[in-house]
Amino acid sequence: MTSASTDLNAERRRRELRLAADDVADVLVVGGGITGVGVALDAAARGLSVTLIEAHDLAFGTSRFSSKLVHGGLRYLATGDIATARESAHERHLLMTTIAPHLIRPLGQLLPFSPGVTLQQRAAGALGMTMGDALRMHARTPRAVLPAPRAVSTRTALRLAPALNPHRLRGGMLSYDGQLADDAKLVLTVARTAAGLGARILTRVRARELRGDGASVEEALTGERFELRARSVVNATGVWAGGLDASITVRPSRGTHIVLDARDLGSPTAALTIPHEGSISRYVFALPQQSGRVIVGLTDEDVPGAIPDVAEPSESEIAFLLASLNRVVEVPVRREQVRGAFAGLRPLVDTGSASSADVSRRHLVTTADAGFVTVLGGKLTTYRRMAEDAVDLAVRVRGLTAPPSRTATLTLVGDVYPADVHADTGISSAQIEFAVRTEGAMTVDDVLDRRTRIGLVESDRERARQGVETIVAQALAALE
Ligand SMILES: Cc1cc2nc3c(=O)[nH]c(=O)nc-3n(C[C@H](O)[C@H](O)[C@H](O)COP(=O)(O)OP(=O)(O)OC[C@H]3O[C@@H](n4cnc5c(N)ncnc54)[C@H](O)[C@@H]3O)c2cc1C
């Protein structure tokens, strides 16, 4: 196994771009979301030589617009999909105990027994939490990592979520799941860990056509087109996968979150879990972030047609999320208190079912006629397993020699700058320099939108922009 620096930056990119164009890599990975970087890490950890190309920046796609939860897989039990639920709980266990305990914390999730939550919804919620705990036990996750669910008093419910309407509140049920400090940070950290094992991580290189033994690519900064050769190729382009693999039909589903000031909800310390009206299996979550924000999500909207680079939330989704939240809080949150909104596109594999909420959330790993592997679907929580399956298949179909995956016991790099600096305290120049020197940031947007999450609130973005721009320029110049 190669040992290299885990630093990603413009200078290394320049150097490795030249080398990649001359070499034949064992694995060429296309896509720098969580799936692609996971594949790069899995392959590099097996001792294979790896080049990863990403059309924009790391975590540019869906991976930065998630709910940031490391799920135990409870929602899959609701659809009877026990295997996926167990896989999710197992991957959560590995992430929280071995792979990334420094990036994940346990998050309490409170189902409030408010008047708007029916008896049937309370019973279903309580049963679900008990079953979720059975998944935790099956995965052998200790209670010290994820406490067991329990009923809580009205007083405790109000302490955890002070904005709840106390009128006729009858306590609630509290359960625990994993919460990432930041999803884009997970992507970067996996990419840096792969880079430390010798993987070449090349942002701003777009694949135009894939083959079993390479790709025609275009470098975004110069427009230069050239060939990359490889012994195997993995297409991990998420919702855009169908553009490179004609045999795949992706059915994008938009999920929107709104961003609120935590203070407007009394600075909650647990997430609120609010059942959709009339449903016992679908919820809106109000998730406290370390940044002094609460994100409230999420929606599930079919989005047929051309796939945008960045999805836009709609006003009706924002209204739905506010209305759901306002069913349980004392002082309704108004539209003008919404500080920002963001949307991601779920890369669901089209199975022809009627509603996008029913489409399988398990991942697909398949070989295209041209000989490359496509890996698609799944979620952040299961990226490691998706990556293992994709590399196993690539090794098999392309006749490579490689040991089994070893990522289940591989801890991600530890020197991580927190992404979620509180907007009020601003962003430090040391953090921006770290982003450029170590985390591969090349532009002000890379810093605002993917190395920090300041960009989630437009007014914060505008306030920070100029200062960040200056420091990014200086840090880039220092690398030359
Ligand atoms: C709203 C929402 C909430 C979610 N919440 C959770 C959650 O809480 N927990 C969880 O576990 N999962 C969650 N998920 C699921 C999870 O976010 C996704 O499954 C996962 O991020 C998909 O990652 P990916 O790498 O496959 O795709 P992406 O992150 O989209 O990455 C694909 C990358 O490929 C690049 N690319 C595209 N075309 C090309 C090309 N031709 N050449 C080079 N690069 C290219 C793109 O720029 C992009 O960066 C959520 C999903 C959504 C939409």
The ligand as an SDF file (V2000), in Angstrom:
LIG
                    3D

 53 58  0  0  0  0  0  0  0  0999 V2000
  -32.4380   15.5580    0.4690 C   0  0  0  0  0  0  0  0  0  0  0  0
  -31.6430   14.3330    0.7360 C   0  0  0  0  0  0  0  0  0  0  0  0
  -31.3810   13.9500    2.0450 C   0  0  0  0  0  0  0  0  0  0  0  0
  -30.6240   12.8150    2.3020 C   0  0  0  0  0  0  0  0  0  0  0  0
  -30.3280   12.5240    3.5910 N   0  0  0  0  0  0  0  0  0  0  0  0
  -29.5510   11.4510    3.8610 C   0  0  0  0  0  0  0  0  0  0  0  0
  -29.1800   11.1860    5.1950 C   0  0  0  0  0  0  0  0  0  0  0  0
  -29.5220   11.9200    6.1280 O   0  0  0  0  0  0  0  0  0  0  0  0
  -28.3920   10.1020    5.4310 N   0  0  0  0  0  0  0  0  0  0  0  0
  -27.9740    9.2860    4.4150 C   0  0  0  0  0  0  0  0  0  0  0  0
  -27.3110    8.3170    4.7140 O   0  0  0  0  0  0  0  0  0  0  0  0
  -28.2940    9.5370    3.1320 N   0  0  0  0  0  0  0  0  0  0  0  0
  -29.0630   10.6080    2.8300 C   0  0  0  0  0  0  0  0  0  0  0  0
  -29.3850   10.8960    1.5360 N   0  0  0  0  0  0  0  0  0  0  0  0
  -28.8390   10.0650    0.4560 C   0  0  0  0  0  0  0  0  0  0  0  0
  -27.4170   10.4950    0.0840 C   0  0  0  0  0  0  0  0  0  0  0  0
  -27.2460   11.8770    0.2400 O   0  0  0  0  0  0  0  0  0  0  0  0
  -27.0950   10.1040   -1.3500 C   0  0  0  0  0  0  0  0  0  0  0  0
  -27.4580    8.7760   -1.5810 O   0  0  0  0  0  0  0  0  0  0  0  0
  -25.6010   10.2560   -1.6440 C   0  0  0  0  0  0  0  0  0  0  0  0
  -25.1440   11.5190   -1.2510 O   0  0  0  0  0  0  0  0  0  0  0  0
  -25.3230   10.0410   -3.1160 C   0  0  0  0  0  0  0  0  0  0  0  0
  -23.9570   10.1980   -3.3050 O   0  0  0  0  0  0  0  0  0  0  0  0
  -23.2940    9.9500   -4.7200 P   0  0  0  0  0  0  0  0  0  0  0  0
  -21.8280   10.0740   -4.5340 O   0  0  0  0  0  0  0  0  0  0  0  0
  -23.7980    8.6820   -5.3020 O   0  0  0  0  0  0  0  0  0  0  0  0
  -23.8370   11.1280   -5.6390 O   0  0  0  0  0  0  0  0  0  0  0  0
  -23.3770   12.6560   -5.6740 P   0  0  0  0  0  0  0  0  0  0  0  0
  -23.0630   13.1830   -4.3270 O   0  0  0  0  0  0  0  0  0  0  0  0
  -24.3930   13.3990   -6.4610 O   0  0  0  0  0  0  0  0  0  0  0  0
  -22.0100   12.6160   -6.4630 O   0  0  0  0  0  0  0  0  0  0  0  0
  -21.9340   12.4400   -7.8580 C   0  0  0  0  0  0  0  0  0  0  0  0
  -20.7930   13.3250   -8.3600 C   0  0  0  0  0  0  0  0  0  0  0  0
  -20.5200   12.9960   -9.7070 O   0  0  0  0  0  0  0  0  0  0  0  0
  -20.1260   14.1880  -10.3670 C   0  0  0  0  0  0  0  0  0  0  0  0
  -20.3100   13.9940  -11.8080 N   0  0  0  0  0  0  0  0  0  0  0  0
  -21.4760   13.9230  -12.4950 C   0  0  0  0  0  0  0  0  0  0  0  0
  -21.2460   13.7130  -13.7990 N   0  0  0  0  0  0  0  0  0  0  0  0
  -19.9000   13.6270  -13.9460 C   0  0  0  0  0  0  0  0  0  0  0  0
  -19.0390   13.4000  -15.0580 C   0  0  0  0  0  0  0  0  0  0  0  0
  -19.5190   13.2220  -16.3010 N   0  0  0  0  0  0  0  0  0  0  0  0
  -17.6910   13.3840  -14.8460 N   0  0  0  0  0  0  0  0  0  0  0  0
  -17.1760   13.5600  -13.6000 C   0  0  0  0  0  0  0  0  0  0  0  0
  -17.9650   13.7770  -12.5210 N   0  0  0  0  0  0  0  0  0  0  0  0
  -19.2940   13.8010  -12.6870 C   0  0  0  0  0  0  0  0  0  0  0  0
  -21.0390   15.2380   -9.7770 C   0  0  0  0  0  0  0  0  0  0  0  0
  -20.5130   16.5510   -9.9350 O   0  0  0  0  0  0  0  0  0  0  0  0
  -21.1240   14.8020   -8.3220 C   0  0  0  0  0  0  0  0  0  0  0  0
  -20.1970   15.4690   -7.4900 O   0  0  0  0  0  0  0  0  0  0  0  0
  -30.1430   12.0280    1.2460 C   0  0  0  0  0  0  0  0  0  0  0  0
  -30.4220   12.3970   -0.0730 C   0  0  0  0  0  0  0  0  0  0  0  0
  -31.1570   13.5400   -0.3240 C   0  0  0  0  0  0  0  0  0  0  0  0
  -31.4220   13.9500   -1.7220 C   0  0  0  0  0  0  0  0  0  0  0  0
  1  2  1  0
  2  3  1  0
  2 52  2  0
  3  4  2  0
  4  5  1  0
  4 50  1  0
  5  6  2  0
  6  7  1  0
  6 13  1  0
  7  8  2  0
  7  9  1  0
  9 10  1  0
 10 11  2  0
 10 12  1  0
 12 13  2  0
 13 14  1  0
 14 15  1  0
 14 50  1  0
 15 16  1  0
 16 17  1  0
 16 18  1  0
 18 19  1  0
 18 20  1  0
 20 21  1  0
 20 22  1  0
 22 23  1  0
 23 24  1  0
 24 25  2  0
 24 26  1  0
 24 27  1  0
 27 28  1  0
 28 29  2  0
 28 30  1  0
 28 31  1  0
 31 32  1  0
 32 33  1  0
 33 34  1  0
 33 48  1  0
 34 35  1  0
 35 36  1  0
 35 46  1  0
 36 37  1  0
 36 45  1  0
 37 38  2  0
 38 39  1  0
 39 40  1  0
 39 45  2  0
 40 41  1  0
 40 42  2  0
 42 43  1  0
 43 44  2  0
 44 45  1  0
 46 47  1  0
 46 48  1  0
 48 49  1  0
 50 51  2  0
 51 52  1  0
 52 53  1  0
M  END
$$$$
